[in-house]
Amino acid sequence: MHQSVIALLLAGALAPAAWADCYPQWQAGNTYLGGARVTLHGVSYEAKWWTQGENPQVSGQWDVWKKLGPCVVPSSTATPGITPTPIITPTATPTSTPSPEPSALPTATATPAATPSPTAAPTPAPSATPAPPLPATSLGTGLQHYYRLDGNTQDSVANVPLQVVGPLTHPAGRFAAGAALDARQGTALFLPRELSGSYSIGFWLRMPEDMGSKLASIATNKDWETGLNPGISIGRNNDGRLKINIGDGSKRVDGYLPATGRGWVYVAISVDAAAKTLRARATDASGKLNSITLNYAALGNVQPAFKRWAFNEDARGDYYARYPAERFLLEYDEIAVWNRVLSDAEAQSLAGAGAPLAALNPPPTTVPTTRPSPSPTPTLTPTPTGTPGTEPPVGNGAPTFTIAPSLQAPTPDGMVVMFETAQLKPQVWVRRYGSGDVFLRVDALPHASDATVYHARLSGLQSNTLYEYYVTTNAASWSASYTSQRYAFKTWPRPGDGVEEAKFIVLSDTQDGRGTILNDIVNKGIMRHDCDAARPVSCAQNLAGILMSGDLVASGNSREQWRNHFFGRMQALTPYVPLIAAPGNHEYFGEEMGNPAILAQPNIGNAMKSYRKYFAGLPDNGSASYRGFWHATDYLGLKLLVLDSTPISGRHTHGNWTPLSMYWDAFRVEQLAWFRQQLARAEQAGAPFVFSIDHAPCLSEKWRNGEVIAACEFVAELEDYSRRSQAITGNLFGHVHSYARGHSQDVKHLWLNAASASGALEGGGNQGSDGKDLGIFTITRDEFGYNTLSFRFGPQTGLALERRSSGTAGSDTNFPLTDRMAFTSARIDTPPQLVSSNPPRSSAAGLNLDMLPPPGIEVLEAHWQFARQPDFSDAFDIWGNETRRENWFYTSSSTASFADTRAGKSVNRLELGSLLASREVLKDGGNDDFERWSLAKGPSCWTSSGARGGQCTHRSAYDRYGDVKPEALQPRSGETWYYRVRVRDTGLNWTPWSQAASVLID
């Protein structure tokens, strides 16, 4: 009796002392919630989250079962004084009138069924304080997701963790810990599932006491730009009431519940798909549960394109970007989802409960579709090494790795596991995570040039599926075998798998092994903010990949640096998240292809051979001459093109900076031709995202001599692809040790330099003559840190960027969010309006141009054109630092001079006269385009307009300026000039051009 009652009613709570360690026997076919306790072979365990079929005996430190200790079962001759209290001794005939007091204590004649010898004396009466009311036991039926939020965002039922955006904290919640979502720091939670049919969502909520007349997006599955948009939203109205909204795209239904008041309140909605009703409930200031029913039968399809629910945000993820004044800290606890409609009595039970839902240990009635069911039949074909069993491998300890497992070459049906060990005959055992499947055993093969570096290519896997794997090895004498801990990875999805978002980590220039900077980025930054450090499998679930732009080590020929400076400091991540890394110039150090002053032909076999050894699992690029130097991979509609820009970068290839381009132009030509082929395939497939990953920059604000003309050619191809297809493109680069983020003028193209993961920073300030505040970049700063890129697929594609920094010294291990931006898909049909602030005649020095943006647009920047011809065929483009909302750079050579040069200035005004007095404005593409090709010329590359600086590698066919510098804008007296403007919102969507106006120059 004791075991069955405690297991059902008080999961995770302790039984009386003598029975504390004994629980029901674990059954492989049973489903267990987080907090459930079981016993197996005399040892008791506690489940950390939802589980089925996972043997507690083989559960390691980071797995689902927590070991509690040996099970102590009292013998039949136990001292009567420790007989359990009457909670386990029901009377034979219950009384007809319940009493608020406990039942009468057992006497010497009342013998409990489980105790042959009754206690000789009554047990002291328990306190008269009643136990806290529990939620209704029926709430276990149909429970699909349950998030206790006790220090994490794990799902106790279906193992579908909430996705976290921004810095999440876990202060005291309604029962234990909760989750604080501070919209001022961009924090939000997302349930990554589409809920359809009949369902219910419930949660505890606490809002600030004084929010004034501001709104708040509490929970929604829609774009809350307007209540007409399809979907459901719960928000705070400007009068403090809760507003419930349903829309179908053209019509809407709204309802209100009384203000919630102070403290914790319970909120729940139930959607009845058959009746087309939504019943919303929430407690008010007095604790009363109020309710309202909305009938949406007159609406059409209310399912939004977003297949997720958002908390303290909207499902599009940019509500507070559009309405920054409404950012508040909201606290949540006990988020639960049912696949049915809750009754009013059940909702009242939840609202009045004094204990969490976990106190019931309610078993789910359905197996979540997002988690594969265990199957005794293997879904994979074992290799000829023999038929493996379903039990995990057992060894005489852990293998000795000089490089721990590192994932590479991810695909929907495969993965490559690389590791380094001196032990013999290594294998990788793999199966679906948490299943009872037969293990697939794959022999790891040694590299042809290094018998200690192994690659195991796993194939035939299911897409979008979480897998567990072990690495086994053998002693040199074959006297012992070894087994690693359980690792995990997730295969990439295929179209139709229902995946709509993917997050990638972006790093570069991890070279030098400087202090603990890279260690901190991985373990105190990524593991804290993007994974659950206590549960590394969450990295496999939360992150699709790690994108790196070269200079992984300081010297490519140093095995110690590869082992300790790079892989050793990444090992918390790389066994769980695949690494997609381009080579940099430092990968060539010690392994150059030769000096052209000595060798007539390059030594391809020697070129960065360590990089090509460790990354031997990469996809083949189809090149007979340069295999292993570049490759492509696809994640749904995202094409990643991994390039090698070093051999064609001129001065940055060889250890002594000897230019090698004279015999490497064939490398550039072949790589560029392959790049164009990949773009053609992407365009044919309608890929909404194409990103290149390489080391050398096309443009740089901190180190102009680090720029490479060949890199600009790849950027030009990406911009053209975006222009033709309306896709979002980008180039991820490094080399210049600072953080920089920018975007192109006409298209949605991202420029991102995350080259500050451990390499020495460039130094404060603008680097004198070698630095320049370029219009292409919005921010450039000397700092250490990392970025994330979150791609949104589906009908409304988008891209969100975030930056977390540890500062200029790399010492801020809290890694606060320091930069963010978003690319969204939106069409703006209304142009801005010109404001006539100039008289019909004006001096050039006094020219100020003003405009008004379209209503409801949060303007990021403006683009002005000034022309002599009314059709703007000879226009000068004015765009960049003087026309956008913000521009962060250094105003002097001091690190402390980092500032927003647009502070206090309006994006609605162009002070053209002042601008022309400070710098020249060039025709035909403006300054930005000309900068790309002018810095490609070296000191010996003189043109008709003089030396153009930088490197001298080749004359690019993309350079439309040749030796002629474009005309500079110089309005002269008596000339009539025409001007117009367009504006861009914060999602990088342009409006149409305004109507033109003219001015006569005095």
N, C-alpha and C positions, 0 to 999 in steps of 0.2 A: 504493500500500500504506500509506504513512504516513497519508494522510487517512482512510481507512476504519478503520484500527485505532484511531487516536486519537479519532475521533468516537464510536466504539462503547465504548471502554474508559475513556477519561480525559476525560470532558466537563468543561470548565472548567479542566483542567490544561494547562500550557504545553508545547508540543512543543519540540524542539531549536531553538536560536536562529534559524537561517536559515529555518525553516519556521513560526515562531511565529504569524505573522499569517494563514496560509492554512488554510481549512477547507472542508468540502464546500459546494457551491453550494446556496443556499436554494431549497427547492421548496415551492410554495404548498400542495400537497396533503399534505405531511409533517407529522407531529406532533413537536414539540420540547419537551423538558423544561427546567426551569430549569437554567441552567449550560451548555446546549448552545451550540455556536459554529458559525456559518455565514459564508459569504462571498457577497456579491451585488455585481456590477458593480465588482469590485476593492476593496470595503470589507468588513471583517469585523465581525461583531456577536455579542453574547452574549445569550441569552434569560434574563430575570429570573424567569420563571415559565412554566408550561405555555402553549403557543401553537400555533395552527394557522391558516394563511391570513393572518396579519398581516404585511404587507410591511415588512421592516426599514428600507427607505429612507424611509418616511413615519412612522417611529416617533419621537415626540418625547421630551423629557427624562423624562417621567413614564410613558412607555408601556413595552411589554414588552421591546423590543430595546435593549440598551446598545451604542453604537457604540464599537468597539475601535480603529479606525484603518485606514489603507490596507493592503491585502493585498500582501505582498512575496513574490513567487515567484522562486526562484533560477533563473538561466539555465542552459542546458546546458553552458556553458563555465565553470561555477563552479569555484573553486579546490578541488582534491581534498581539501585539509585540512578542509573543512567537510562532507564526505560524512556522511550520517546514520550513526549507530551501528547495530550488527547487530539492534537491535530491529525494524527494518523490512526486514531482509535474511534471510529464512529460507533454510536450506540446501535443496538440491534433494532430498536424501534424508535425512530426520531419522534420528538415531541411535536404536537400540532401547533404550538405557539412558539415562534422563534424568540430568542432572548438576545438582547444586545451584549450580554455577558457570555463568556466562554461556557461550554458545556460543563456539567459537573465533573470534578476530577475523578479518576478511576479509584475504586477502593480495592481492598484485598480480594473481593469476590468478583470484581469486574475484570475478567482476564482478556487482554488483547489477543486477537487471533494470531498475531505474529510472535507473541511472547508466552511460552509455556508457563513461566513462573511470574505471577503478577507482582508488581511492586508492593512492598510492605507498608509504605507510607505514601500519602498523597503528594504529588508534585506541587511545588509552590505555584499559586495562581499567577497567570501572566498579567501584565499591566492592563488596566481597563481602557487604555488608549486604543481606539480602533485602528486597524490597518488602513493604509490609504486606499481609496477606491481604485479598482482596476478597470481597464477598458473591457468592453463586452467580449466574451470569448468568441463570438461569431466573427470578430474582425480578422481572425486568421484565415477565413475563407476568401479566396480570390485575391489574396495579398500578392502583388507582383513585384514591388520594389519597396524597400524599407531602408531609410538612411537615418541612423541614430545621430550622426554628426559628432560623435564623441572623439574629437581629435582627428577625424579623417572624413572622407566623403565616400566610404565604401558602402556597398549595397549588401545588407544582411540576407537578402532573399535570392536575387538573380545574378549577383556579381557583375552588375553594370554600374561602375562608379560614376558619380557626378563629375562633369568636367568643370574645372576651376579656371577662371580668368582673373588675373590680378592677385594681390597678396591676401591670402585667406588666414584668418585667425580663429581660434576656438575658445572664446571666453565661456563663463558659466552659462548654461542654457536653461531650458525649462526644467530639465531633470538632472542631467550631468553637464557635459560640455555641449555647446551649440556651435553655430557658424556665424561670424560677423562679416557681412558683405558691405564694404565701404565703397560706395559708388564714386566717392571723391578720388579713390585710388584705382578705379576701374575694376573693382572686384565684383564678380557675378558667378552664379552657379548655373549649369545647364544639365538637364536630364536628357541624354542623347537618344531619345526614343520618340517615335510618333505614337500618340495614343489615339486610337480610333475605336469605333463601336461605343459601348457603354463602359464608363470608367469613373473613378473617383480619385481626387487628390486631396490630401489633408496635410496640414503642417501647423506648427506653433510659430508665432510671429511677434516680434517686439520692435516698435518703431520709436524714434526720438519723441520726446514729449512736446517739443515745439518745432513743428515743421511749417508753421504759418499757413499760407495759401498755396504751398507748393504741391505738385503731384508726385507720385512715385509709382514705378512699375513693379508690382509685388510678384506676380507670377503670370506668365503668358506664353502662348505658343505662336504668337503672331508678330508681325511688324506693327508696332504701335504708333506709327506715324499718324494714323487716323483710325477711328473706330470702324470705318467702313472696310478696312482690310480684312481678309478672311482669317478667322481664328477666334480665340477666346483670350480675354485679359482680365486680371484682377488688379486694380490699382487704387491708390489713395486719391480721392477727389480733393479739390482745392478747399472744400469745407470740412475736411477731416473724415467724411464718410468713405466707405469702401464702394468703389464703382466696379460693376461687373458688366463686361461688354462682349457681344458676339457680332461678328460681321461676315459677309460673304463676298466682299469686294465692291458691292454697289449699295447694299442695304445694311442696317445694323439694328440691334436690340440692346437696350441698356437697362440696368437696374441698380439700386443702391441699398446698402445696409448701414445701420447706425454706426457712428464713430466708435472706434475700438478703445479709445482711452489709453491710459498708461499701462505698463507692464505687459506680461505675456497674454496673448489672445489666441484662440484656436480658429483657424480658417479652413473651410472645406468646400469643395464643389463636387457635384455628381452630374454627369452627362448621361441622359437616357436617350440612346440613339433611336430606339423604336418610337418613343413618344415625342422626340425632338424637343426635349426640355432640358434646362440646366437648373439645378437647385443649388443655390449658394448659401452658405451658413457661416456665421462668424460671431464670436462673443463680443459684447459691448463693454462699456466702462464698469457696469455693475456685475459682469460675469454672465449675463443672460445670453443664451445662444439664440440669435435671430436668424431668420431664413427668408429667402425670396426665391420664386420660381420664374424663370424666363422661358417663354415658348418661342422657339426659333423655326417653327414649321413654315413660316412665310419666307424664310431665307433659302438661298441655294446652297452650294457647297461651302461649308465653313471650315474645311480642312486646309490649312495654309501650306505653302511650299516647304516651310521649315519643319523638319521632322525632329523637333526637340522642344522642351519647355525651359524657359528662362526664369530665374529668380533674381530680383533686383536688377533686371535688364529687360530687353525684349528679345524675341527669338532671332531677330536679325543681328543683334549684338551691338547696336550703336544708338540706342535710345538716349543715353546720357551724353553721348557725343553730340547729339542734336539739341539736347536740353540740359546743358551743364549746370544751370541754376538749380536743378531739381535733384542734385546728387546728395544723398544722405546715407548714413550707416544704418542698415536694417539687419536685424538678427533673426535667424531661423533655427528651428529644432524639429526633430521627429518628422521628416518628410516621408510620406507613405503614399503608395499608389495601389489601387485595387482595380480589377478588371470587371467591376460590377458597380451598381448604384448602392450607396450606403443608405440605410434607413435613418430617419430622424433620431430614433432611439440610439443607434450606433454612433451617430455624430455627437449626440448629447453625452454618450458614454466617454468618447474621446475628449470632449471639451471639459468634462468634470473629473477626468481621471487624475489620480494623484501619483500615478506610476507610468512609466513609458510603455509603449506597445510591446516591447521585448519582454515585459513581465509575464506575458501570456505564453510566450514561445508558440505562436500560432503557426501550424504547418501550412505552407502554400498549397493550393489545390491544383495549380497548373505548373508545368515545367516551362520556364521562360524560353521563348523562341530564340533569344539571342545567345543561349548557351546550349551547345550540342548535348544530346542525351548520351550517357555512357552506353557503349555497345561492346559485347564480348567478341564481336567479329572485327578483325582488323580492316581498316579502310585503306591501308597502305600495303604495298607488296614488299616483304622483307628482302634484303639482299641475300646472295648465296651463302652468307656466313652462317646460316642456320635459322630455324624458326625461333624467335624470342618468345618469352612468356609475357604475362601481364604484370609481373612484379618488377619494381625498379631494380636496377643493378645494385649489387652489394659488393664492397671492396674492403681492403685492409687499411682504409684511410683515404685521404684525398690525394689526387694527383699533384705532382710538383710542376706547376706552370711557370715558365719564365715570361710568358705572355698569356694572360687569362683569355678565355673565349671571347672573340670579337666577331660580330655579325657583319656580313657584307652581301652585296648582290641580291637584295630582296626582290621577290616577284610574287604574284598571286598564288603560285603553286610551289615555291621553293625558297631556300635560303642557304647561304654558305657560312659555315662556322670555321673561323681561323683561330689557331692557338699555337703556342710554341712550348715544347716539352722535350726532354731528353729520354723520357720513358717510351716503352715500346708498344706497338700495335694499338694505337688509340682508336676508339670508336665513339660515335655519337649515337645515343639512344633517344628516340623522339616519338611522341604521341600527343594527341590532343590533351590540353591541360585539364587535369583533374578527372580524366576519364579512366575507364578500365580497359582501354584498347590494348591490343598487342603492340609492343614497342617495335618500331622500325629501327634496325641497327645499320648504321652506315660506317664503313671503314673510312678513316681520315687518311688522306694520301700526302706523303711528304713532298715538299717542293724539290724540283729537279736539282737546284743548286744548294739546297740547305735541308739536310735530313731532319732537322728539329722543328721546322716550320710546317704545319699541317693545315690542310683545307679539307673539310667534309662538305660535299655538295648534297643538300637534301632536296629531293624532288618528289613530285606526285602528291603534294600536300593540298589541303582544301584552302580556298581563298578566305581572307578575312576571318581567320581562325587563330585562336590562342593555342600555342603548343608549349609543352614542357620538354626539356631535354637534359641529358646527363652526358658527361664525357668520361669514358673509362680508359685506363692505361694499364700497363703491366711493368713490373720491375725488370731491370736488365737481365737478371738471372731467371726470370719467369717464376720466381718463388712467391710472388704476391701480385695482386691486382688492386687497382685503386678506382674509386668512383667520386666524381665531383658532387657538389651540391646541386640541387635542382635549379636550372635556369629556365628562362621562358622567352619566347618571341611570338609576334603576331604576323601572319602572312598578310601581304598587301591585298586589297579588295579588287574585285572585278565589278564592272557595271552590273547593276541589278542586286548587289549585296546590301543596298540600303545605306551605304556610307556617304555622308554629305560633308564631312569636315576632316581635315588632317592637319596635325601640328608637327612642325619640324624645328629642331634646334639649329641655330646658325652660329658657327665659330670660325675663327681663323687665326693663324700665326700663334700656335701654341708652343713655338720654339723656345729655347733658352732654359726651360725648367726653372723659371724665376720664382724662388721662394715657394709659397703655397698658393699662388694665384690661380693656377689651373685646377688644383685640388679643390680650392674653395668654390670656383665656378661650378664644378661638377657636384660636389657633395653638399655645399651650403646654398648653392643657387638653384641648379636644375633639380636636384633631388628633393629640395624643399618646396619649390614653387611649381614644378611641373610634374612631379611624381610624388609618391609616398615613400620616404626614405625607409620606413619600417617595413615596407612591402614592395621590394623592387619590381615584382611582376607588374605593378602599376605603371612602370615606365613603358613596358611593352604594350600596355593597353592605352596609354595616353599619348605616346609619341610615335610618329611614323618613321622618323629617321633623323640622323645628325648630319648636317651639311657643312662641309669644311672647305675653306678656300686656300689651302696650301700652307707651306712652311710649318709642317707638323713637328719637325725637329730642327735643331740648329745645323746639324751636319748629317746628311743622308747616309753616310757610311758608318755612323756610330751606332752599333748594336745596343750599347748601353743606353743611348738616348731613346731609341725606339722602344726599348723595354720599360725604362723607368720614367723618362720625361713625358712620353706620349701615352702608350697603351697602359702603363701602370697607373697613371693619373686619371685615365678614362674608364677604369675597369668597373666602377659602380654602374656605368651605363651601357658599355659596348656589348656585354653578354645578353642584353635585353632589347637594345635598339640598334638597327643597322647603321653602319657608318658609310657615308658617301663623301669621299674626300678627293679633291683635286690636288695635284702636286704643285709645289712652289719651287722657287729657285734654290732654297736651302736643301731640298731633297736631292739636288744635283751636286751639292758640296761633297767633295771626296769621291764622287762618282760621275765626273763630267764625261762628256762624249769626246773631248779633245780640244786642243787649241788650234785654231785654223792657221796660226803662224807656223805650226809644226806639222800638223796632219792635213792632208789634202781632202780626206773624207772623214766624217764623224764616226766614232765607235758606238754604234747603236746599242750593242750588248752591254756596254759599261754605263750607259746613261741611266741614272737613278735606279739602279738595279735593286736596291733594298726596298724602295717603295713598290716596285713591280713584283717583288717577292712576297711582301706582306699582303698586297692586294691582288694576288694572282687569281682570286675568284671573281673578278669583275667581268662584266659582259664583254664579248668580243666586239671590236669596232669595225671588223671587216677589212682592216688594213694589213697587208702583208709586211709592210716596212715598219709601221709604228704601232704594232699591237701592244695594248697595255698603256698607251699614253693618253687616250681619251675614250669616253664611252657615253652611252645614253641609257636612261631608265625611265619608266613611266609609272606614275601612281594615278590611276583613274585618268582624269583630264589634265594632269600635270606632267609635262615632259621636262625632265632634268637632263641638261647637256653638260657633262663634266669635261672640261678642257685642260690642255696643258699649254699655257701661254709663255712658259719660260724659254724654250729654244728660239722663239721669235721675238724676244723682248729686247734684243740688242745688248745693253750694258749689264743686264742683271742675271746672266746665265752662269758664267764660269766663276769659280771661286776667286779669281783675280779680276773679275768684271770685264774680261775680254769679250768684245762683241763677236758673236758667232753667226750672225744672220747671213753672212756671205755664203755659207753652205747649208743653211737651214731654211731657205725660202721654200724649198719643196715641201717641208714639213707644214709651213703655213698654208700653202696652196691646197694640200690634200686635206688638212683639217678643216679648212673653210669650206671646201666642196662637200665634205661629209656633213658639216653643220647645215648647209643649205638643204641637203637631202632630208635631214631630220626635220627641218622646218616645213618642208613640203609634205612630209608624212603627217606632221602635226596639223597642218592646215586641212589636209584631206580628211583627217579624223575629227576636225572641229575642236581641237584641244583648246580649252579656255585659258590655260596657263602654259607658258614656256619660259624656263629660267636656265640661264647659264651659270656655271660655277667654275671660276678660274682664279688664278692668283693675282695677275697683274691688272692694275686699273687702267681704264681709258682716260679718266680724269681724276685728279686728286687736289684737294685744297691745301694739304699739308706738305706734299713733297712732289713738286711738278716733275722733277727728273725721274720719278718712279713711274710715270705714265708710259704706256706702250701703244703704238699705233695699231698693231694687230688687234688688240683688245677693242679698240674703237670700231674696227670692221665688224666684229661679232655683235657689238651693241647696235650698230646701224641695221644689221639684218634683223635683230629682235624688234627694233622699233618699227621697221617696215612690216614685220609680221603682225604686230599689234595694230598698225594703221589699216591693214587689209582686213583683219579678222575681228577687230574690236576686242581681242584677247588681252589679258594682263600678262606682261612680260617683266623680266628683271635680270640683272646681272649681279651676282654675289662675288665679291672680290676681297682681296687683302693687300698684303705687301706694305702698305703705308700704315704704320702702327698707331691707329687712332680709330675712333668711331665716326662714321659718316653715313648720312641718309639723305637721298635726294630722289628726284623724279624728272622725267622728260617733259618737254614743253607741250607737245601736241598729243601724246598718247599716254596710256597708263603703263608706264615702264618704271620700275623701281631700280634705283642705284643703292646698293648696300655694302658698306665696308664694315665688317665686324672683326677687323684685324687687331684685336687687343685682348687676346686670351692668355698671353704670358710674355710675348715679345716686348722688348724695351720700347716705351712710348717715344713718339717723335720729338717730344719736348714742347713746352708751353708756347703759346703765341702763334703768330702766323708764319713763322719760319723765314722771315725777312723776304728776300727776293725769290726764294724757292716756294713760297706759299701765296695763295690768292683766294679771296672770297668769290667763288664761282656761283653763277646763277642757278646751276643745276642742283646744288645742294642746299638743303634747308638747315642742316645741323652738321657740324664737324667738331669733335671734342677729343682731347687726349684723355682716355679713361680705359679701364679694364672692364670686361663684362661679356655678355652674350645676348643674342636675340632669339626670338621665336617668330615663326611665320605660320599662320593658320589659314589654310586654303578652304574656301567654302565652295562646294560643287552644287550642281542642281540648276534649276531655272534662274536663280538669282545668285550668280557667282560673286565672290568677293575675296578679299585678302586682308588680314589683320596682322600688323607688325607690332611687336613689343620689344622694348630694350630694358634689360636689368643690368645695373652697373655696380661695381665695387669701388668706384672712384679712381682718382688719379694715382693713388698709392696702392690700390687693390686691397684695401683694408676694411671696407664696409661690407662685411659678410652677411648683412641682412638683404643685400641685393634689391634695393628699392626699384620700383618701376620709374624710369627716367625719360622714356620717349615712347610714343605710340602713334600709329596712323592707320588708316584703313582705305582700301580701294573697294568701292561699291559699284554695283550696276544700277544706274538710274538714268533716266532721260529727262532733261530739263528743256522745256520748250519756250520758256519766257526769257527774252534777252534783258540785259541791264539797260538802264536809261541814262543817257548823258545829261549832265546838269550844266547849263550854260553859265559858267563862272568867268568866262573871258569875254571881253568886248569884241566886236567884229575885228578890231585891230589890236595887236598886242606885241610887245617886244619878246624876243626869244627868251631873254633872261627872266621874264615874268610869267612864263607859261605855266599854269596849273590846270590840270584836267580833272574833272570830277564826274562821278557817276553814282547811280543808285542801283544796288543789286536787286534781282527779283525778290518778291516777298517770300519769306520762309526759307531762304537759302543761307546757310552758314558758309561764308566765303573764305576759301583758303588763299586764293590769289587772283590777280587780274592779268590780262594780256592785252596790251595796247598796241595799236598800229598807227603810224604816222606816215603819210604818203603825199607825194605831189599829185598823183593821179587819183581821180575820184573812184576808180575801180580797185585801188590799192594794189595794182600790179607791180609797183616799185616800192612796196612798203618796207619800213624799218620796224622790226619787232622789239618791243620793250617789255621784258618779262624777266622775273627772277627776284633778286634780292630787294629791289625797290618797289615791287608790286605785290608781295605776298604778306600774309598776316604776321609771320615771324621769320626770323633768319638769325641763327645762332652761329657765331664765329668769334674770333679774337680781335679786339680792337687795338691791341698792341702786342709786343713780343712777350708779355707776361702771361703766365698761366691764369692768373687771377682776372685777366681782362676778358675772359669768356663772357659774352653777353648777347642779348637779343638786340640786333641793330635796328629792329623795327619797333622797339618798345615805344609806346606813346604816339605812334603814327597810325593813320587810318588807311585801310586797304582800299577805301573808296576814292582816294585822291592820288594822282600822279603829279609830283612836283617836277615837271619836265625841265624847266629852266635850271633848277639846282642840279638835277641829274647830269645835264649836258656840261655843266661847269665842272663836275667832278670826274667824269669819265666819258669816253667816246661810245657811241651806239652805232653798231655796224649794220649794214644792209644785208639782205639775202640770207636770212637765217639768224641774224643777230650774233652777238658775241659768243654765245654758248657753242654753236656749231663750228665756228671758226676756231675756237680754242682747241677742239679735238684734234685738228690736223696741224695746227701751228706748232704744238709741242711734240709732234712726231719728227720734227727736223732737228738735226744736231748742229753743233757749232760750225761744221764744215758745209752744212747745207744752206748756202746763201741763196736768197731769192731777190727779185727785183725790189722788194720792200725791206730787205735787210735780213739779218740772221733771225731765225724763229725759234731757237733754243731747243732743249730736249735731246732726243735721240735721233740718230740717222740710220734707219734700217732699210726702208724702201719707200718709194713714192706710191701712195695708196690710190687705187682706182676709185675709192670712195671720196677722195678729196676733190671737191668741185671748184675749189678756189685756185689751185695751182700756185703760181708764183705771184698772183695778184691779190692784194689785200682788199677786202670789200670797202666800198665807200662809207665814210662816217657821216652821221646825221649832223648837218649844219644849216639850220633854217636861216635864210638871209632876208634882209629888208626887201619888201615889195613882193615876196613870194606868198602864194596862197597854199596852205597845207590842210589836208583832210585827216581826220582821226576817228577812230572807233575803238570799242572795247568789248571784250567778253570776260566772264568770270567763271571760276571753277569752285565747286563745293569741296568740302573736306573729304569726300570720297573720290576726288579727281574726275568729276563729271563736268564737262564744259557746257555753258549755255551757248545759244546762237550769238552772233555778233549783234551789237547794238546798231541803230541807225547812225549814219555818218554825220559829222559836223565839220565845219571848216573855220579857219582863222587866217587873217591877213597879217603877216609879220611886218611890224614897223621897222 
